[in-house]
Amino acid sequence: MSIHQTSPSTSRRPWLLLAGLCSQLLFRGDIIVSAQKDSWDPNGKFPSPTLLVNATTEQSNFCKPRHLDTLRSKPVPTNAWWGNLVTCESTTNATGPIWPNPFAVSVEDSGAYGFSLSYPYRNRFFGGVTDGVAKYYAHPKRNEIQLTAFEFATSIPDMQVTNWTDLGVTVQLQAPSSTGTMKSSMVSGMAYFTATYQGLTPEILFEAPIATINGASVNIGTRYSGTKFNVLAVSGQQWWIYVYPSTSQSNGIQLNLATSMILQGLSSFNGVIRISTIIDSAQSTAQDTYSSCIVTGGDVEVTSDSKYSFKWKTDGDCSKGLFHYALDHHTKTLTAASVTEVINVAMYSATRGLMKGFVTVASPPAWSFYESRNIPVTHYPRSRLTKAAALQQDLFTKLRADIQNIWTVATDGSYYFTGKMVQQYASLCLMANDPVIVGTDVSLLRRCVTKLENAVTPYLDNSWKYKLKYDAIMGGVVSSEGFVTGDMNADFGNTVYNDHHYHYGYWVYMASVINYLHPTWTRLGDLNNMTRLLLRDVANPSREDPYFPKFRGFDWFRGHSYSHGMTTLGDGKDEESTSEDINLAYSMALFGQTTNHERMKDIGRLMTKISVRSIQTYFLFDSTNTIHPAAYRAHMVPGILFDNKADYATWFSADEYMIHGIQMLPVTPVTEYVRTSTFVQEEWDNILSKLDIVKNDELSNSWLSLLYLSYARVNKAQALVKLNQCTTMMNGLSRSWALYMAAQY
């Protein structure tokens, strides 16, 4: 069996061949693990996590979820966009708002109990404005219109999250003194807010006094009957109210104008009330045309590494199609066979730009996407390093020094920081497998892989000081550090599900490298079992898995992950480090490839491609990107992107080089597909080159190494000089790997 040493992306080193490796067979398409379509287990099962880690119920006394008592046996998607409905909140016990977009919704748990709705865009404000550039923009909480029930005035309703799908969530309110209920399914991109009443008397509250109903001036005490109402407030806000009664109340609803701001039902009602704001005549016509098709949820179906779809769940009459709003990145890949754009009909999301209206053309309603861009699944850069470049940078000597250094993987610290280190060491082993650097010498590779395997032994045995545990309350794998110390912020909040995709992506990458370089390692099974466990936590593809939620972090509608877990945020869920987000998806594809799990590879690759498009749309804005308001675009990155706020900051520092640098690490072969040369050049010219860290040549500041590695994309010569001069490298980035990646541009 021959080994093509000049192509490290498809070959193995000879010393591993002696251990029984047959590299060509490893990548043959007909040797695929027989696995259930959506299970990461090679046998197609959902093994208990307690085969690998201990289970715990400590979360019930640490960060206990709310409003989920009826669903305790179901794993909870802790990082979903609607998470504020169920997060632990020990101080106020208040329920935070959520942003399905284009609307914001709050479940009011004081005052007038019920659901409140607003259109955030028209209330946008900017803060920290200097020379016309805002540090942040956000939207205040407004109860522009509210749906409640007369019965809730005397009996506080019980709130329960009763169901969820990949794209939506259902909340029910029930007055303890009656069997009456009020229920709403809130779905990403919904064009209407919908409430279903059962045995309750509706009340509709407005933020401002009502000026007209159906075009006529109003008087308090006037009664209105029907199934459709056009309400204009003195503030200029205008709303459609649609009523779909049950068959027993087919004549519609009777409403009384009880005050200048309250429409009150005259009797108990069974049926649906839908609300949507009116922006202009075109949008009003569309809302009126398609109001009978009610979206109640939606599931994601992945067909291949290029095709996926949203299978919408609906009620009502959908013969004309489902009218729904799409984000900007959707519009680039939606197929004409599944939707038709409603021309000149659009609304703004809170922080992700303009959303366009589309109507489905098939039954049952679905959106189909085709993501055509090609992103190879490989451990090595697209442009191969030349022998001359390797010699010029003396990469062999530098690599040998990095491998011979003492490797430290702390067993009593952070899964995030130790994860960065194991990915750093794994990257060195990839370099030691490149004949351009080492020629036919395999000794460096042997030494590197052996050191890497020894370094990750505590991971295989779960022998850390703060062991991983299976959280039986929420359904996930968490660090026990928070439970031990009582600190929800321990390890960046890992115990309460913060940043799992950041943390675990590094470990998945490392596992993919060992599978690639040493597939006959005696402990490979242990390595892969632990890695699959982490992948089930962050990117489980199946709702049938009884132990983990489906895709905890990755939001298929928004096209990126959410990093915040089980604590309430006033501005909603957020994402900070998109580069670490995509590291998880890309590492998942690599792990699927090196373990012959084609389904995992395909889903990981698709997540990578979607993430690239989403990141380039909402997180990295070059001069052609107009998604964010003009007063904010000069930053070129959002810093932290919340559902309700874009804030030019990080969670850990206000330094600009960190705000930009956190979008750069780790650097892998996928980085160049995310960070275009145009963006890199403009970011350097407009921002980075003007920072003190660059102007003052702060070579001892480790972040400088990261900035110059990014800059190598457009100025390799200068970047290589600086990377050689840096006295301190970024945590998780070796000098060897930095020079290796920079030299290949």
Rosetta blueprint (number, residue, H / E / L):
1 M L
2 S L
3 I L
4 H L
5 Q L
6 T L
7 S L
8 P L
9 S L
10 T L
11 S L
12 R L
13 R L
14 P H
15 W H
16 L H
17 L H
18 L L
19 A L
20 G L
21 L L
22 C L
23 S H
24 Q H
25 L H
26 L H
27 F L
28 R L
29 G L
30 D L
31 I L
32 I L
33 V L
34 S L
35 A L
36 Q L
37 K L
38 D L
39 S L
40 W L
41 D L
42 P L
43 N L
44 G L
45 K L
46 F L
47 P L
48 S L
49 P H
50 T H
51 L H
52 L L
53 V L
54 N E
55 A E
56 T E
57 T L
58 E L
59 Q H
60 S H
61 N H
62 F H
63 C L
64 K L
65 P L
66 R L
67 H L
68 L L
69 D H
70 T H
71 L H
72 R L
73 S L
74 K L
75 P L
76 V L
77 P L
78 T L
79 N L
80 A L
81 W L
82 W L
83 G H
84 N H
85 L H
86 V L
87 T L
88 C E
89 E L
90 S L
91 T L
92 T L
93 N L
94 A L
95 T L
96 G L
97 P L
98 I E
99 W L
100 P L
101 N L
102 P L
103 F L
104 A E
105 V E
106 S E
107 V E
108 E E
109 D L
110 S L
111 G L
112 A L
113 Y L
114 G E
115 F E
116 S E
117 L E
118 S E
119 Y L
120 P H
121 Y H
122 R H
123 N H
124 R L
125 F E
126 F E
127 G E
128 G L
129 V L
130 T E
131 D L
132 G L
133 V E
134 A L
135 K L
136 Y E
137 Y E
138 A E
139 H L
140 P L
141 K L
142 R L
143 N L
144 E L
145 I E
146 Q E
147 L E
148 T E
149 A E
150 F H
151 E H
152 F H
153 A H
154 T L
155 S L
156 I L
157 P L
158 D E
159 M E
160 Q E
161 V E
162 T E
163 N E
164 W E
165 T L
166 D L
167 L L
168 G E
169 V E
170 T E
171 V E
172 Q E
173 L E
174 Q E
175 A L
176 P L
177 S L
178 S L
179 T L
180 G L
181 T E
182 M E
183 K E
184 S E
185 S E
186 M E
187 V E
188 S L
189 G L
190 M E
191 A L
192 Y L
193 F E
194 T E
195 A E
196 T E
197 Y E
198 Q E
199 G E
200 L E
201 T L
202 P E
203 E E
204 I E
205 L E
206 F E
207 E L
208 A L
209 P L
210 I E
211 A E
212 T E
213 I E
214 N L
215 G L
216 A E
217 S E
218 V L
219 N L
220 I L
221 G L
222 T L
223 R E
224 Y E
225 S E
226 G E
227 T L
228 K E
229 F E
230 N E
231 V E
232 L E
233 A E
234 V L
235 S L
236 G L
237 Q L
238 Q E
239 W E
240 W E
241 I E
242 Y E
243 V E
244 Y E
245 P E
246 S L
247 T H
248 S H
249 Q H
250 S L
251 N L
252 G L
253 I E
254 Q E
255 L E
256 N E
257 L E
258 A E
259 T E
260 S L
261 M L
262 I E
263 L E
264 Q E
265 G E
266 L L
267 S L
268 S L
269 F E
270 N E
271 G E
272 V E
273 I E
274 R E
275 I E
276 S E
277 T E
278 I L
279 I L
280 D L
281 S H
282 A H
283 Q H
284 S H
285 T H
286 A H
287 Q H
288 D H
289 T H
290 Y L
291 S L
292 S L
293 C E
294 I E
295 V E
296 T E
297 G E
298 G E
299 D E
300 V E
301 E E
302 V E
303 T L
304 S L
305 D L
306 S L
307 K E
308 Y E
309 S E
310 F E
311 K E
312 W E
313 K E
314 T E
315 D E
316 G E
317 D L
318 C L
319 S L
320 K L
321 G L
322 L L
323 F E
324 H E
325 Y E
326 A E
327 L L
328 D H
329 H H
330 H H
331 T H
332 K L
333 T L
334 L E
335 T L
336 A L
337 A L
338 S L
339 V E
340 T E
341 E E
342 V E
343 I E
344 N E
345 V E
346 A E
347 M E
348 Y E
349 S L
350 A L
351 T L
352 R L
353 G L
354 L E
355 M E
356 K E
357 G E
358 F E
359 V E
360 T E
361 V L
362 A L
363 S L
364 P L
365 P L
366 A E
367 W E
368 S E
369 F E
370 Y E
371 E L
372 S L
373 R L
374 N L
375 I L
376 P L
377 V L
378 T L
379 H L
380 Y L
381 P L
382 R L
383 S L
384 R L
385 L L
386 T L
387 K H
388 A H
389 A H
390 A H
391 L H
392 Q H
393 Q L
394 D L
395 L H
396 F H
397 T H
398 K H
399 L H
400 R H
401 A H
402 D H
403 I H
404 Q H
405 N L
406 I L
407 W L
408 T L
409 V L
410 A L
411 T L
412 D L
413 G L
414 S L
415 Y H
416 Y H
417 F H
418 T H
419 G H
420 K H
421 M H
422 V H
423 Q H
424 Q H
425 Y H
426 A H
427 S H
428 L H
429 C H
430 L H
431 M H
432 A H
433 N L
434 D L
435 P H
436 V H
437 I H
438 V H
439 G L
440 T L
441 D L
442 V L
443 S H
444 L H
445 L H
446 R H
447 R H
448 C H
449 V H
450 T H
451 K H
452 L H
453 E H
454 N H
455 A H
456 V L
457 T H
458 P H
459 Y H
460 L H
461 D H
462 N L
463 S L
464 W L
465 K L
466 Y L
467 K L
468 L E
469 K E
470 Y E
471 D E
472 A L
473 I L
474 M L
475 G L
476 G E
477 V E
478 V E
479 S E
480 S L
481 E H
482 G H
483 F H
484 V H
485 T H
486 G L
487 D L
488 M L
489 N L
490 A H
491 D H
492 F H
493 G H
494 N H
495 T H
496 V H
497 Y L
498 N L
499 D L
500 H H
501 H H
502 Y H
503 H H
504 Y H
505 G H
506 Y H
507 W H
508 V H
509 Y H
510 M H
511 A H
512 S H
513 V H
514 I H
515 N H
516 Y H
517 L H
518 H L
519 P L
520 T L
521 W L
522 T L
523 R L
524 L H
525 G H
526 D H
527 L H
528 N H
529 N H
530 M H
531 T H
532 R H
533 L H
534 L H
535 L H
536 R H
537 D H
538 V H
539 A H
540 N L
541 P L
542 S L
543 R L
544 E L
545 D L
546 P L
547 Y L
548 F L
549 P L
550 K L
551 F L
552 R L
553 G L
554 F E
555 D E
556 W L
557 F L
558 R L
559 G L
560 H E
561 S E
562 Y L
563 S L
564 H L
565 G L
566 M L
567 T E
568 T L
569 L L
570 G L
571 D L
572 G L
573 K L
574 D E
575 E E
576 E L
577 S L
578 T H
579 S H
580 E H
581 D H
582 I H
583 N H
584 L H
585 A H
586 Y H
587 S H
588 M H
589 A H
590 L H
591 F H
592 G H
593 Q H
594 T H
595 T L
596 N L
597 H L
598 E H
599 R H
600 M H
601 K H
602 D H
603 I H
604 G H
605 R H
606 L H
607 M H
608 T H
609 K H
610 I H
611 S H
612 V H
613 R H
614 S H
615 I H
616 Q H
617 T H
618 Y H
619 F L
620 L L
621 F L
622 D L
623 S L
624 T L
625 N L
626 T L
627 I L
628 H L
629 P L
630 A L
631 A L
632 Y L
633 R H
634 A H
635 H H
636 M L
637 V L
638 P L
639 G L
640 I E
641 L E
642 F E
643 D L
644 N L
645 K E
646 A E
647 D E
648 Y L
649 A L
650 T L
651 W L
652 F L
653 S L
654 A L
655 D L
656 E H
657 Y H
658 M H
659 I H
660 H H
661 G H
662 I L
663 Q L
664 M L
665 L L
666 P L
667 V L
668 T L
669 P L
670 V L
671 T H
672 E H
673 Y H
674 V H
675 R L
676 T L
677 S H
678 T H
679 F H
680 V H
681 Q H
682 E H
683 E H
684 W H
685 D H
686 N H
687 I L
688 L H
689 S H
690 K H
691 L L
692 D H
693 I H
694 V H
695 K H
696 N L
697 D L
698 E L
699 L L
700 S L
701 N L
702 S H
703 W H
704 L H
705 S H
706 L H
707 L H
708 Y H
709 L H
710 S H
711 Y H
712 A L
713 R L
714 V L
715 N L
716 K H
717 A H
718 Q H
719 A H
720 L H
721 V H
722 K H
723 L H
724 N H
725 Q H
726 C L
727 T L
728 T L
729 M L
730 M L
731 N L
732 G L
733 L L
734 S L
735 R H
736 S H
737 W H
738 A H
739 L H
740 Y H
741 M H
742 A H
743 A H
744 Q L
745 Y L
